[in-house]
Amino acid sequence: MRYSSANHSSVSSSSNPQVGGRRRVMIWLIVVLLFSIWAIITFFTQAVSMAEQNKVLAQKEKERQAADASHKQLQYEVNRLQDPEYIGEMARSKYGLYLPEETPIISGDE
C-alpha cells in the first residue's frame, strides 16, 4: 500500500507544477491588467485636468495682455502729462484757460 500511496503523491506533484504555473501566469496577467487600467484612467483624468488648466491659462494670458495694454496706455498718458506744452493744450481746449499774453481766437463753430 505504501507503494501505491507514494505513487499517487508523485503523480499529483507532477501535475501540480502545471497548475501552479498557470495560476502564477493568471495572477501576473490580472496584476498587469489592473495596472494597465489604472494607468489609462490616470492618463485620461490628467489629460482632462490639463485641458481645463490650459483654458484657464489662456484666459489669464488674455487678461494679462489687456492689463499690459492698459498699463502702456496709462504710462503714455503719464509721460504726456509731464510735458508742459501738452498741459497748456489741455488747459486751453478743455477748460478755456489761456496765458496772459495769449489772445484766444473763438470761431463761430463752438
PDB file as gemmi writes it, atoms N, CA and C in Angstrom:
CRYST1    1.000    1.000    1.000  90.00  90.00  90.00 P 1                      
ATOM      1  N   MET A   1       0.789  -1.185   0.000  1.00  0.00           N  
ATOM      2  CA  MET A   1       0.000   0.000   0.000  1.00  0.00           C  
ATOM      3  C   MET A   1       0.839   1.261   0.000  1.00  0.00           C  
ATOM      4  N   ARG A   2       1.934   1.160   0.633  1.00  0.00           N  
ATOM      5  CA  ARG A   2       2.776   2.332   0.615  1.00  0.00           C  
ATOM      6  C   ARG A   2       3.230   2.678  -0.779  1.00  0.00           C  
ATOM      7  N   TYR A   3       3.462   1.740  -1.551  1.00  0.00           N  
ATOM      8  CA  TYR A   3       3.925   1.991  -2.900  1.00  0.00           C  
ATOM      9  C   TYR A   3       2.882   2.724  -3.701  1.00  0.00           C  
ATOM     10  N   SER A   4       1.636   2.325  -3.537  1.00  0.00           N  
ATOM     11  CA  SER A   4       0.583   2.992  -4.287  1.00  0.00           C  
ATOM     12  C   SER A   4       0.358   4.411  -3.791  1.00  0.00           C  
ATOM     13  N   SER A   5       0.480   4.625  -2.472  1.00  0.00           N  
ATOM     14  CA  SER A   5       0.291   5.980  -1.964  1.00  0.00           C  
ATOM     15  C   SER A   5       1.455   6.868  -2.379  1.00  0.00           C  
ATOM     16  N   ALA A   6       2.660   6.351  -2.408  1.00  0.00           N  
ATOM     17  CA  ALA A   6       3.813   7.122  -2.869  1.00  0.00           C  
ATOM     18  C   ALA A   6       3.674   7.398  -4.354  1.00  0.00           C  
ATOM     19  N   ASN A   7       3.157   6.432  -5.050  1.00  0.00           N  
ATOM     20  CA  ASN A   7       2.955   6.616  -6.483  1.00  0.00           C  
ATOM     21  C   ASN A   7       1.902   7.674  -6.726  1.00  0.00           C  
ATOM     22  N   HIS A   8       0.879   7.659  -5.929  1.00  0.00           N  
ATOM     23  CA  HIS A   8      -0.195   8.650  -6.077  1.00  0.00           C  
ATOM     24  C   HIS A   8       0.312  10.062  -5.792  1.00  0.00           C  
ATOM     25  N   SER A   9       1.159  10.232  -4.756  1.00  0.00           N  
ATOM     26  CA  SER A   9       1.665  11.558  -4.440  1.00  0.00           C  
ATOM     27  C   SER A   9       2.632  12.040  -5.509  1.00  0.00           C  
ATOM     28  N   SER A  10       3.375  11.155  -6.133  1.00  0.00           N  
ATOM     29  CA  SER A  10       4.283  11.581  -7.187  1.00  0.00           C  
ATOM     30  C   SER A  10       3.520  11.990  -8.439  1.00  0.00           C  
ATOM     31  N   VAL A  11       2.392  11.380  -8.693  1.00  0.00           N  
ATOM     32  CA  VAL A  11       1.572  11.748  -9.845  1.00  0.00           C  
ATOM     33  C   VAL A  11       0.936  13.113  -9.608  1.00  0.00           C  
ATOM     34  N   SER A  12       0.428  13.342  -8.399  1.00  0.00           N  
ATOM     35  CA  SER A  12      -0.210  14.623  -8.126  1.00  0.00           C  
ATOM     36  C   SER A  12       0.824  15.746  -8.099  1.00  0.00           C  
ATOM     37  N   SER A  13       2.066  15.475  -7.620  1.00  0.00           N  
ATOM     38  CA  SER A  13       3.063  16.532  -7.601  1.00  0.00           C  
ATOM     39  C   SER A  13       3.589  16.822  -8.995  1.00  0.00           C  
ATOM     40  N   SER A  14       3.512  15.889  -9.925  1.00  0.00           N  
ATOM     41  CA  SER A  14       3.968  16.167 -11.285  1.00  0.00           C  
ATOM     42  C   SER A  14       2.948  17.015 -12.030  1.00  0.00           C  
ATOM     43  N   SER A  15       1.659  16.876 -11.740  1.00  0.00           N  
ATOM     44  CA  SER A  15       0.653  17.715 -12.382  1.00  0.00           C  
ATOM     45  C   SER A  15       0.499  19.050 -11.656  1.00  0.00           C  
ATOM     46  N   ASN A  16       0.893  19.150 -10.406  1.00  0.00           N  
ATOM     47  CA  ASN A  16       0.775  20.350  -9.602  1.00  0.00           C  
ATOM     48  C   ASN A  16       1.617  21.504 -10.147  1.00  0.00           C  
ATOM     49  N   PRO A  17       2.840  21.313 -10.623  1.00  0.00           N  
ATOM     50  CA  PRO A  17       3.590  22.440 -11.178  1.00  0.00           C  
ATOM     51  C   PRO A  17       2.886  23.071 -12.388  1.00  0.00           C  
ATOM     52  N   GLN A  18       2.187  22.332 -13.174  1.00  0.00           N  
ATOM     53  CA  GLN A  18       1.466  22.905 -14.306  1.00  0.00           C  
ATOM     54  C   GLN A  18       0.312  23.784 -13.810  1.00  0.00           C  
ATOM     55  N   VAL A  19      -0.397  23.323 -12.811  1.00  0.00           N  
ATOM     56  CA  VAL A  19      -1.489  24.095 -12.238  1.00  0.00           C  
ATOM     57  C   VAL A  19      -0.928  25.338 -11.554  1.00  0.00           C  
ATOM     58  N   GLY A  20       0.153  25.207 -10.808  1.00  0.00           N  
ATOM     59  CA  GLY A  20       0.785  26.336 -10.136  1.00  0.00           C  
ATOM     60  C   GLY A  20       1.324  27.349 -11.143  1.00  0.00           C  
ATOM     61  N   GLY A  21       1.874  26.876 -12.225  1.00  0.00           N  
ATOM     62  CA  GLY A  21       2.390  27.769 -13.266  1.00  0.00           C  
ATOM     63  C   GLY A  21       1.266  28.539 -13.927  1.00  0.00           C  
ATOM     64  N   ARG A  22       0.180  27.840 -14.208  1.00  0.00           N  
ATOM     65  CA  ARG A  22      -0.985  28.529 -14.792  1.00  0.00           C  
ATOM     66  C   ARG A  22      -1.536  29.564 -13.820  1.00  0.00           C  
ATOM     67  N   ARG A  23      -1.578  29.200 -12.541  1.00  0.00           N  
ATOM     68  CA  ARG A  23      -2.076  30.123 -11.535  1.00  0.00           C  
ATOM     69  C   ARG A  23      -1.190  31.376 -11.464  1.00  0.00           C  
ATOM     70  N   ARG A  24       0.137  31.183 -11.482  1.00  0.00           N  
ATOM     71  CA  ARG A  24       1.054  32.326 -11.447  1.00  0.00           C  
ATOM     72  C   ARG A  24       0.892  33.213 -12.688  1.00  0.00           C  
ATOM     73  N   VAL A  25       0.713  32.592 -13.837  1.00  0.00           N  
ATOM     74  CA  VAL A  25       0.508  33.364 -15.073  1.00  0.00           C  
ATOM     75  C   VAL A  25      -0.804  34.138 -14.999  1.00  0.00           C  
ATOM     76  N   MET A  26      -1.847  33.531 -14.486  1.00  0.00           N  
ATOM     77  CA  MET A  26      -3.133  34.220 -14.365  1.00  0.00           C  
ATOM     78  C   MET A  26      -3.027  35.385 -13.373  1.00  0.00           C  
ATOM     79  N   ILE A  27      -2.353  35.166 -12.255  1.00  0.00           N  
ATOM     80  CA  ILE A  27      -2.171  36.242 -11.275  1.00  0.00           C  
ATOM     81  C   ILE A  27      -1.365  37.366 -11.900  1.00  0.00           C  
ATOM     82  N   TRP A  28      -0.305  37.011 -12.642  1.00  0.00           N  
ATOM     83  CA  TRP A  28       0.516  38.029 -13.305  1.00  0.00           C  
ATOM     84  C   TRP A  28      -0.305  38.805 -14.328  1.00  0.00           C  
ATOM     85  N   LEU A  29      -1.137  38.122 -15.116  1.00  0.00           N  
ATOM     86  CA  LEU A  29      -1.984  38.786 -16.106  1.00  0.00           C  
ATOM     87  C   LEU A  29      -2.997  39.715 -15.433  1.00  0.00           C  
ATOM     88  N   ILE A  30      -3.555  39.277 -14.313  1.00  0.00           N  
ATOM     89  CA  ILE A  30      -4.516  40.125 -13.591  1.00  0.00           C  
ATOM     90  C   ILE A  30      -3.815  41.370 -13.054  1.00  0.00           C  
ATOM     91  N   VAL A  31      -2.620  41.213 -12.504  1.00  0.00           N  
ATOM     92  CA  VAL A  31      -1.869  42.364 -11.997  1.00  0.00           C  
ATOM     93  C   VAL A  31      -1.545  43.331 -13.134  1.00  0.00           C  
ATOM     94  N   VAL A  32      -1.087  42.803 -14.261  1.00  0.00           N  
ATOM     95  CA  VAL A  32      -0.771  43.655 -15.415  1.00  0.00           C  
ATOM     96  C   VAL A  32      -2.034  44.341 -15.919  1.00  0.00           C  
ATOM     97  N   LEU A  33      -3.145  43.633 -15.971  1.00  0.00           N  
ATOM     98  CA  LEU A  33      -4.406  44.216 -16.429  1.00  0.00           C  
ATOM     99  C   LEU A  33      -4.858  45.327 -15.485  1.00  0.00           C  
ATOM    100  N   LEU A  34      -4.797  45.091 -14.180  1.00  0.00           N  
ATOM    101  CA  LEU A  34      -5.189  46.123 -13.219  1.00  0.00           C  
ATOM    102  C   LEU A  34      -4.276  47.341 -13.321  1.00  0.00           C  
ATOM    103  N   PHE A  35      -2.968  47.121 -13.472  1.00  0.00           N  
ATOM    104  CA  PHE A  35      -2.045  48.234 -13.622  1.00  0.00           C  
ATOM    105  C   PHE A  35      -2.337  49.016 -14.898  1.00  0.00           C  
ATOM    106  N   SER A  36      -2.633  48.314 -15.984  1.00  0.00           N  
ATOM    107  CA  SER A  36      -2.944  48.983 -17.251  1.00  0.00           C  
ATOM    108  C   SER A  36      -4.215  49.812 -17.137  1.00  0.00           C  
ATOM    109  N   ILE A  37      -5.220  49.267 -16.486  1.00  0.00           N  
ATOM    110  CA  ILE A  37      -6.474  50.016 -16.293  1.00  0.00           C  
ATOM    111  C   ILE A  37      -6.217  51.262 -15.454  1.00  0.00           C  
ATOM    112  N   TRP A  38      -5.446  51.118 -14.375  1.00  0.00           N  
ATOM    113  CA  TRP A  38      -5.105  52.272 -13.532  1.00  0.00           C  
ATOM    114  C   TRP A  38      -4.335  53.321 -14.329  1.00  0.00           C  
ATOM    115  N   ALA A  39      -3.378  52.889 -15.155  1.00  0.00           N  
ATOM    116  CA  ALA A  39      -2.572  53.829 -15.933  1.00  0.00           C  
ATOM    117  C   ALA A  39      -3.434  54.572 -16.949  1.00  0.00           C  
ATOM    118  N   ILE A  40      -4.355  53.872 -17.598  1.00  0.00           N  
ATOM    119  CA  ILE A  40      -5.229  54.509 -18.596  1.00  0.00           C  
ATOM    120  C   ILE A  40      -6.150  55.517 -17.924  1.00  0.00           C  
ATOM    121  N   ILE A  41      -6.741  55.142 -16.807  1.00  0.00           N  
ATOM    122  CA  ILE A  41      -7.631  56.061 -16.084  1.00  0.00           C  
ATOM    123  C   ILE A  41      -6.858  57.290 -15.628  1.00  0.00           C  
ATOM    124  N   THR A  42      -5.664  57.092 -15.091  1.00  0.00           N  
ATOM    125  CA  THR A  42      -4.838  58.211 -14.646  1.00  0.00           C  
ATOM    126  C   THR A  42      -4.480  59.112 -15.818  1.00  0.00           C  
ATOM    127  N   PHE A  43      -4.124  58.529 -16.948  1.00  0.00           N  
ATOM    128  CA  PHE A  43      -3.770  59.310 -18.131  1.00  0.00           C  
ATOM    129  C   PHE A  43      -4.931  60.196 -18.569  1.00  0.00           C  
ATOM    130  N   PHE A  44      -6.118  59.638 -18.656  1.00  0.00           N  
ATOM    131  CA  PHE A  44      -7.260  60.417 -19.127  1.00  0.00           C  
ATOM    132  C   PHE A  44      -7.689  61.484 -18.116  1.00  0.00           C  
ATOM    133  N   THR A  45      -7.645  61.173 -16.835  1.00  0.00           N  
ATOM    134  CA  THR A  45      -8.016  62.199 -15.858  1.00  0.00           C  
ATOM    135  C   THR A  45      -7.008  63.343 -15.865  1.00  0.00           C  
ATOM    136  N   GLN A  46      -5.737  63.024 -16.032  1.00  0.00           N  
ATOM    137  CA  GLN A  46      -4.728  64.080 -16.113  1.00  0.00           C  
ATOM    138  C   GLN A  46      -4.865  64.876 -17.406  1.00  0.00           C  
ATOM    139  N   ALA A  47      -5.238  64.215 -18.501  1.00  0.00           N  
ATOM    140  CA  ALA A  47      -5.430  64.918 -19.766  1.00  0.00           C  
ATOM    141  C   ALA A  47      -6.592  65.902 -19.655  1.00  0.00           C  
ATOM    142  N   VAL A  48      -7.669  65.501 -19.000  1.00  0.00           N  
ATOM    143  CA  VAL A  48      -8.810  66.400 -18.813  1.00  0.00           C  
ATOM    144  C   VAL A  48      -8.412  67.563 -17.910  1.00  0.00           C  
ATOM    145  N   SER A  49      -7.688  67.264 -16.855  1.00  0.00           N  
ATOM    146  CA  SER A  49      -7.243  68.309 -15.943  1.00  0.00           C  
ATOM    147  C   SER A  49      -6.314  69.294 -16.650  1.00  0.00           C  
ATOM    148  N   MET A  50      -5.419  68.798 -17.465  1.00  0.00           N  
ATOM    149  CA  MET A  50      -4.514  69.680 -18.204  1.00  0.00           C  
ATOM    150  C   MET A  50      -5.271  70.539 -19.212  1.00  0.00           C  
ATOM    151  N   ALA A  51      -6.283  69.986 -19.853  1.00  0.00           N  
ATOM    152  CA  ALA A  51      -7.077  70.772 -20.801  1.00  0.00           C  
ATOM    153  C   ALA A  51      -7.787  71.916 -20.081  1.00  0.00           C  
ATOM    154  N   GLU A  52      -8.348  71.637 -18.925  1.00  0.00           N  
ATOM    155  CA  GLU A  52      -9.013  72.686 -18.149  1.00  0.00           C  
ATOM    156  C   GLU A  52      -8.011  73.751 -17.705  1.00  0.00           C  
ATOM    157  N   GLN A  53      -6.841  73.324 -17.267  1.00  0.00           N  
ATOM    158  CA  GLN A  53      -5.825  74.274 -16.836  1.00  0.00           C  
ATOM    159  C   GLN A  53      -5.308  75.102 -18.006  1.00  0.00           C  
ATOM    160  N   ASN A  54      -5.230  74.507 -19.193  1.00  0.00           N  
ATOM    161  CA  ASN A  54      -4.808  75.260 -20.373  1.00  0.00           C  
ATOM    162  C   ASN A  54      -5.839  76.327 -20.734  1.00  0.00           C  
ATOM    163  N   LYS A  55      -7.124  76.016 -20.564  1.00  0.00           N  
ATOM    164  CA  LYS A  55      -8.165  77.018 -20.815  1.00  0.00           C  
ATOM    165  C   LYS A  55      -8.039  78.179 -19.840  1.00  0.00           C  
ATOM    166  N   VAL A  56      -7.832  77.859 -18.577  1.00  0.00           N  
ATOM    167  CA  VAL A  56      -7.665  78.910 -17.559  1.00  0.00           C  
ATOM    168  C   VAL A  56      -6.418  79.730 -17.858  1.00  0.00           C  
ATOM    169  N   LEU A  57      -5.342  79.061 -18.254  1.00  0.00           N  
ATOM    170  CA  LEU A  57      -4.101  79.756 -18.579  1.00  0.00           C  
ATOM    171  C   LEU A  57      -4.290  80.693 -19.768  1.00  0.00           C  
ATOM    172  N   ALA A  58      -5.007  80.243 -20.796  1.00  0.00           N  
ATOM    173  CA  ALA A  58      -5.254  81.093 -21.959  1.00  0.00           C  
ATOM    174  C   ALA A  58      -6.074  82.315 -21.565  1.00  0.00           C  
ATOM    175  N   GLN A  59      -7.071  82.124 -20.707  1.00  0.00           N  
ATOM    176  CA  GLN A  59      -7.884  83.247 -20.252  1.00  0.00           C  
ATOM    177  C   GLN A  59      -7.039  84.223 -19.434  1.00  0.00           C  
ATOM    178  N   LYS A  60      -6.208  83.716 -18.547  1.00  0.00           N  
ATOM    179  CA  LYS A  60      -5.340  84.581 -17.740  1.00  0.00           C  
ATOM    180  C   LYS A  60      -4.337  85.316 -18.630  1.00  0.00           C  
ATOM    181  N   GLU A  61      -3.868  84.661 -19.675  1.00  0.00           N  
ATOM    182  CA  GLU A  61      -2.928  85.306 -20.606  1.00  0.00           C  
ATOM    183  C   GLU A  61      -3.609  86.468 -21.330  1.00  0.00           C  
ATOM    184  N   LYS A  62      -4.866  86.273 -21.737  1.00  0.00           N  
ATOM    185  CA  LYS A  62      -5.611  87.364 -22.370  1.00  0.00           C  
ATOM    186  C   LYS A  62      -5.806  88.524 -21.400  1.00  0.00           C  
ATOM    187  N   GLU A  63      -6.138  88.204 -20.152  1.00  0.00           N  
ATOM    188  CA  GLU A  63      -6.312  89.249 -19.143  1.00  0.00           C  
ATOM    189  C   GLU A  63      -5.000  89.997 -18.908  1.00  0.00           C  
ATOM    190  N   ARG A  64      -3.880  89.265 -18.895  1.00  0.00           N  
ATOM    191  CA  ARG A  64      -2.581  89.892 -18.701  1.00  0.00           C  
ATOM    192  C   ARG A  64      -2.240  90.803 -19.872  1.00  0.00           C  
ATOM    193  N   GLN A  65      -2.536  90.361 -21.089  1.00  0.00           N  
ATOM    194  CA  GLN A  65      -2.266  91.196 -22.258  1.00  0.00           C  
ATOM    195  C   GLN A  65      -3.109  92.461 -22.228  1.00  0.00           C  
ATOM    196  N   ALA A  66      -4.368  92.339 -21.811  1.00  0.00           N  
ATOM    197  CA  ALA A  66      -5.228  93.520 -21.708  1.00  0.00           C  
ATOM    198  C   ALA A  66      -4.695  94.466 -20.630  1.00  0.00           C  
ATOM    199  N   ALA A  67      -4.241  93.917 -19.524  1.00  0.00           N  
ATOM    200  CA  ALA A  67      -3.681  94.744 -18.454  1.00  0.00           C  
ATOM    201  C   ALA A  67      -2.391  95.416 -18.910  1.00  0.00           C  
ATOM    202  N   ASP A  68      -1.569  94.694 -19.673  1.00  0.00           N  
ATOM    203  CA  ASP A  68      -0.340  95.293 -20.202  1.00  0.00           C  
ATOM    204  C   ASP A  68      -0.655  96.436 -21.160  1.00  0.00           C  
ATOM    205  N   ALA A  69      -1.659  96.250 -22.020  1.00  0.00           N  
ATOM    206  CA  ALA A  69      -2.040  97.309 -22.950  1.00  0.00           C  
ATOM    207  C   ALA A  69      -2.559  98.529 -22.192  1.00  0.00           C  
ATOM    208  N   SER A  70      -3.372  98.299 -21.178  1.00  0.00           N  
ATOM    209  CA  SER A  70      -3.882  99.394 -20.361  1.00  0.00           C  
ATOM    210  C   SER A  70      -2.735 100.098 -19.638  1.00  0.00           C  
ATOM    211  N   HIS A  71      -1.804  99.333 -19.135  1.00  0.00           N  
ATOM    212  CA  HIS A  71      -0.644  99.909 -18.446  1.00  0.00           C  
ATOM    213  C   HIS A  71       0.177 100.773 -19.404  1.00  0.00           C  
ATOM    214  N   LYS A  72       0.378 100.292 -20.614  1.00  0.00           N  
ATOM    215  CA  LYS A  72       1.137 101.073 -21.598  1.00  0.00           C  
ATOM    216  C   LYS A  72       0.411 102.371 -21.933  1.00  0.00           C  
ATOM    217  N   GLN A  73      -0.908 102.288 -22.076  1.00  0.00           N  
ATOM    218  CA  GLN A  73      -1.693 103.482 -22.385  1.00  0.00           C  
ATOM    219  C   GLN A  73      -1.600 104.487 -21.232  1.00  0.00           C  
ATOM    220  N   LEU A  74      -1.734 104.007 -20.023  1.00  0.00           N  
ATOM    221  CA  LEU A  74      -1.640 104.896 -18.865  1.00  0.00           C  
ATOM    222  C   LEU A  74      -0.237 105.481 -18.718  1.00  0.00           C  
ATOM    223  N   GLN A  75       0.770 104.681 -18.999  1.00  0.00           N  
ATOM    224  CA  GLN A  75       2.147 105.179 -18.936  1.00  0.00           C  
ATOM    225  C   GLN A  75       2.368 106.260 -19.994  1.00  0.00           C  
ATOM    226  N   TYR A  76       1.783 106.078 -21.164  1.00  0.00           N  
ATOM    227  CA  TYR A  76       1.867 107.081 -22.222  1.00  0.00           C  
ATOM    228  C   TYR A  76       1.202 108.387 -21.777  1.00  0.00           C  
ATOM    229  N   GLU A  77       0.036 108.254 -21.144  1.00  0.00           N  
ATOM    230  CA  GLU A  77      -0.663 109.448 -20.645  1.00  0.00           C  
ATOM    231  C   GLU A  77       0.153 110.155 -19.560  1.00  0.00           C  
ATOM    232  N   VAL A  78       0.768 109.399 -18.672  1.00  0.00           N  
ATOM    233  CA  VAL A  78       1.602 109.989 -17.623  1.00  0.00           C  
ATOM    234  C   VAL A  78       2.775 110.743 -18.254  1.00  0.00           C  
ATOM    235  N   ASN A  79       3.392 110.132 -19.242  1.00  0.00           N  
ATOM    236  CA  ASN A  79       4.508 110.794 -19.914  1.00  0.00           C  
ATOM    237  C   ASN A  79       4.054 112.078 -20.616  1.00  0.00           C  
ATOM    238  N   ARG A  80       2.873 112.040 -21.200  1.00  0.00           N  
ATOM    239  CA  ARG A  80       2.358 113.250 -21.856  1.00  0.00           C  
ATOM    240  C   ARG A  80       2.054 114.336 -20.834  1.00  0.00           C  
ATOM    241  N   LEU A  81       1.591 113.958 -19.664  1.00  0.00           N  
ATOM    242  CA  LEU A  81       1.286 114.949 -18.624  1.00  0.00           C  
ATOM    243  C   LEU A  81       2.551 115.574 -18.031  1.00  0.00           C  
ATOM    244  N   GLN A  82       3.697 115.001 -18.307  1.00  0.00           N  
ATOM    245  CA  GLN A  82       4.958 115.597 -17.878  1.00  0.00           C  
ATOM    246  C   GLN A  82       5.380 116.750 -18.802  1.00  0.00           C  
ATOM    247  N   ASP A  83       4.778 116.813 -19.979  1.00  0.00           N  
ATOM    248  CA  ASP A  83       5.138 117.826 -20.972  1.00  0.00           C  
ATOM    249  C   ASP A  83       4.330 119.100 -20.726  1.00  0.00           C  
ATOM    250  N   PRO A  84       4.989 120.241 -20.497  1.00  0.00           N  
ATOM    251  CA  PRO A  84       4.259 121.488 -20.244  1.00  0.00           C  
ATOM    252  C   PRO A  84       3.406 121.937 -21.435  1.00  0.00           C  
ATOM    253  N   GLU A  85       3.833 121.662 -22.645  1.00  0.00           N  
ATOM    254  CA  GLU A  85       3.039 122.047 -23.816  1.00  0.00           C  
ATOM    255  C   GLU A  85       1.714 121.288 -23.855  1.00  0.00           C  
ATOM    256  N   TYR A  86       1.757 120.019 -23.517  1.00  0.00           N  
ATOM    257  CA  TYR A  86       0.529 119.220 -23.503  1.00  0.00           C  
ATOM    258  C   TYR A  86      -0.416 119.710 -22.416  1.00  0.00           C  
ATOM    259  N   ILE A  87       0.123 120.053 -21.262  1.00  0.00           N  
ATOM    260  CA  ILE A  87      -0.712 120.568 -20.172  1.00  0.00           C  
ATOM    261  C   ILE A  87      -1.368 121.880 -20.596  1.00  0.00           C  
ATOM    262  N   GLY A  88      -0.593 122.749 -21.273  1.00  0.00           N  
ATOM    263  CA  GLY A  88      -1.162 124.006 -21.762  1.00  0.00           C  
ATOM    264  C   GLY A  88      -2.245 123.772 -22.798  1.00  0.00           C  
ATOM    265  N   GLU A  89      -2.019 122.812 -23.674  1.00  0.00           N  
ATOM    266  CA  GLU A  89      -3.015 122.485 -24.698  1.00  0.00           C  
ATOM    267  C   GLU A  89      -4.300 121.975 -24.054  1.00  0.00           C  
ATOM    268  N   MET A  90      -4.148 121.109 -23.038  1.00  0.00           N  
ATOM    269  CA  MET A  90      -5.335 120.594 -22.340  1.00  0.00           C  
ATOM    270  C   MET A  90      -6.067 121.731 -21.616  1.00  0.00           C  
ATOM    271  N   ALA A  91      -5.324 122.647 -20.993  1.00  0.00           N  
ATOM    272  CA  ALA A  91      -5.954 123.762 -20.278  1.00  0.00           C  
ATOM    273  C   ALA A  91      -6.730 124.647 -21.246  1.00  0.00           C  
ATOM    274  N   ARG A  92      -6.176 124.864 -22.438  1.00  0.00           N  
ATOM    275  CA  ARG A  92      -6.867 125.698 -23.429  1.00  0.00           C  
ATOM    276  C   ARG A  92      -8.106 125.000 -23.968  1.00  0.00           C  
ATOM    277  N   SER A  93      -7.976 123.736 -24.357  1.00  0.00           N  
ATOM    278  CA  SER A  93      -9.092 123.058 -25.025  1.00  0.00           C  
ATOM    279  C   SER A  93     -10.209 122.655 -24.066  1.00  0.00           C  
ATOM    280  N   LYS A  94      -9.872 122.133 -22.903  1.00  0.00           N  
ATOM    281  CA  LYS A  94     -10.910 121.624 -22.004  1.00  0.00           C  
ATOM    282  C   LYS A  94     -11.452 122.684 -21.048  1.00  0.00           C  
ATOM    283  N   TYR A  95     -10.595 123.569 -20.599  1.00  0.00           N  
ATOM    284  CA  TYR A  95     -11.014 124.483 -19.538  1.00  0.00           C  
ATOM    285  C   TYR A  95     -11.070 125.944 -19.971  1.00  0.00           C  
ATOM    286  N   GLY A  96     -10.657 126.248 -21.190  1.00  0.00           N  
ATOM    287  CA  GLY A  96     -10.705 127.617 -21.685  1.00  0.00           C  
ATOM    288  C   GLY A  96      -9.719 128.538 -20.986  1.00  0.00           C  
ATOM    289  N   LEU A  97      -8.629 128.025 -20.479  1.00  0.00           N  
ATOM    290  CA  LEU A  97      -7.612 128.815 -19.795  1.00  0.00           C  
ATOM    291  C   LEU A  97      -6.518 129.204 -20.792  1.00  0.00           C  
ATOM    292  N   TYR A  98      -6.060 130.435 -20.706  1.00  0.00           N  
ATOM    293  CA  TYR A  98      -5.019 130.917 -21.608  1.00  0.00           C  
ATOM    294  C   TYR A  98      -3.964 131.655 -20.802  1.00  0.00           C  
ATOM    295  N   LEU A  99      -2.777 131.726 -21.364  1.00  0.00           N  
ATOM    296  CA  LEU A  99      -1.719 132.507 -20.740  1.00  0.00           C  
ATOM    297  C   LEU A  99      -2.063 133.989 -20.874  1.00  0.00           C  
ATOM    298  N   PRO A 100      -1.540 134.847 -19.998  1.00  0.00           N  
ATOM    299  CA  PRO A 100      -1.894 136.263 -20.043  1.00  0.00           C  
ATOM    300  C   PRO A 100      -1.530 136.926 -21.378  1.00  0.00           C  
ATOM    301  N   GLU A 101      -0.457 136.526 -22.012  1.00  0.00           N  
ATOM    302  CA  GLU A 101      -0.069 137.167 -23.268  1.00  0.00           C  
ATOM    303  C   GLU A 101      -0.748 136.566 -24.487  1.00  0.00           C  
ATOM    304  N   GLU A 102      -1.561 135.506 -24.305  1.00  0.00           N  
ATOM    305  CA  GLU A 102      -2.253 134.879 -25.437  1.00  0.00           C  
ATOM    306  C   GLU A 102      -3.598 135.543 -25.665  1.00  0.00           C  
ATOM    307  N   THR A 103      -3.957 135.602 -26.919  1.00  0.00           N  
ATOM    308  CA  THR A 103      -5.270 136.116 -27.293  1.00  0.00           C  
ATOM    309  C   THR A 103      -6.060 134.957 -27.890  1.00  0.00           C  
ATOM    310  N   PRO A 104      -7.125 134.551 -27.253  1.00  0.00           N  
ATOM    311  CA  PRO A 104      -7.895 133.425 -27.792  1.00  0.00           C  
ATOM    312  C   PRO A 104      -8.663 133.839 -29.051  1.00  0.00           C  
ATOM    313  N   ILE A 105      -8.704 132.934 -29.992  1.00  0.00           N  
ATOM    314  CA  ILE A 105      -9.478 133.138 -31.206  1.00  0.00           C  
ATOM    315  C   ILE A 105     -10.653 132.195 -31.102  1.00  0.00           C  
ATOM    316  N   ILE A 106     -11.831 132.769 -31.066  1.00  0.00           N  
ATOM    317  CA  ILE A 106     -13.055 131.978 -30.920  1.00  0.00           C  
ATOM    318  C   ILE A 106     -13.736 131.959 -32.276  1.00  0.00           C  
ATOM    319  N   SER A 107     -13.958 130.761 -32.768  1.00  0.00           N  
ATOM    320  CA  SER A 107     -14.648 130.637 -34.039  1.00  0.00           C  
ATOM    321  C   SER A 107     -16.139 130.505 -33.783  1.00  0.00           C  
ATOM    322  N   GLY A 108     -16.919 130.682 -34.822  1.00  0.00           N  
ATOM    323  CA  GLY A 108     -18.374 130.627 -34.690  1.00  0.00           C  
ATOM    324  C   GLY A 108     -18.904 129.204 -34.556  1.00  0.00           C  
ATOM    325  N   ASP A 109     -18.060 128.193 -34.792  1.00  0.00           N  
ATOM    326  CA  ASP A 109     -18.497 126.783 -34.739  1.00  0.00           C  
ATOM    327  C   ASP A 109     -18.642 126.310 -33.298  1.00  0.00           C  
ATOM    328  N   GLU A 110     -17.982 126.896 -32.375  1.00  0.00           N  
ATOM    329  CA  GLU A 110     -18.004 126.402 -30.998  1.00  0.00           C  
ATOM    330  C   GLU A 110     -19.180 126.848 -30.254  1.00  0.00           C  
TER     331      GLU A 110                                                      
END                                                                             
